[in-house]
Amino acid sequence: MKKELTIFDNPENAKKVRIILYVLCALLFLGDVFVHKHGHFGWDEWFGFFAIYGFVCCVGLVLAAKHWLRTLTKRDEDYYD
């Protein structure tokens, strides 16, 4: 049976989608200039605070899952034998 190809199997299409994603992220980051924020603390009114905070937290979760949580869930090769 022949595998059905999708639009993302073509590397050029995947590159276009990635570029569109980067442009949208940059526009949303720059759009923070036009939004008036009412923060509870001083730092949550800074330019791009929530974008940077979200990125740092996402990277932290990936690193925590890769290094700390892996040691808790990893089993030996013959665990189920």
N, C-alpha and C positions, 0 to 999 in steps of 0.2 A: 504494500500500500504506500502510495506516494504522500509525503508530508505536505500539507497545505502551507504555503508561505503567507506571512502577514506583511504589513507595510514596514514593520520594524526589523525585519530580517535583512533589509537593504541597509548597509552602513551609512549611505548618504542620508536616508530618511531619519535614521537614529541621530545623526549629527545635527540635522535641522531641528529636530524636536529638542535636543539638548541646548542649542543656541536660543531657541524661543524661550525655554525655561529660564536660562540665564538672563535674558533681556527682561522677562517679566519680573524676576526677582529683583533686578536692579531698579526697575521702574517703581515697584512697590516700596523698595527701600528709600528711593528718592522722593516718593510721594508722602513720606513721613513729614516733610517740610510743611505741607498744607493742612495737616491735621492738628487741631488744638487739643492738647492732652490735659487732663485734670488728674495728676498723679497724687498718690498718697505720700510718697517719699520724694526726695529731690532727684534721685537718679532715674526714676521712671519717666521723667519728662525730657531726658536727654534725647538728642537726635539718634534714631536707629537703635534705641535701647532694646526694644522687644525683639527685633530681628537678630541682634547680636546675642542676646540672652537665649533665644531659642536655638541658635546655631551652637552655642557653647554647651547647652544642655543636651542637645542631640548627640554631639560628639562625645560628651561625658557618658551618656547612656550606652553608646556603642562600645567605648573603651571598657566600661564596667562589665558589660556582658561578655566581652571578649576575654578579659583577664581574670576577673573575680568570679563571676557566675559560672564560667566554664569549669573552674576547678570543683565547684559544688555538684555539677550535673554530669561531668565526664565519667564514664565507666570504662573498665578494662575491656579488651577485645573479646574475651571469653566470658563476659558477664552473664549472658543469656544462655550459655551452654550447660 
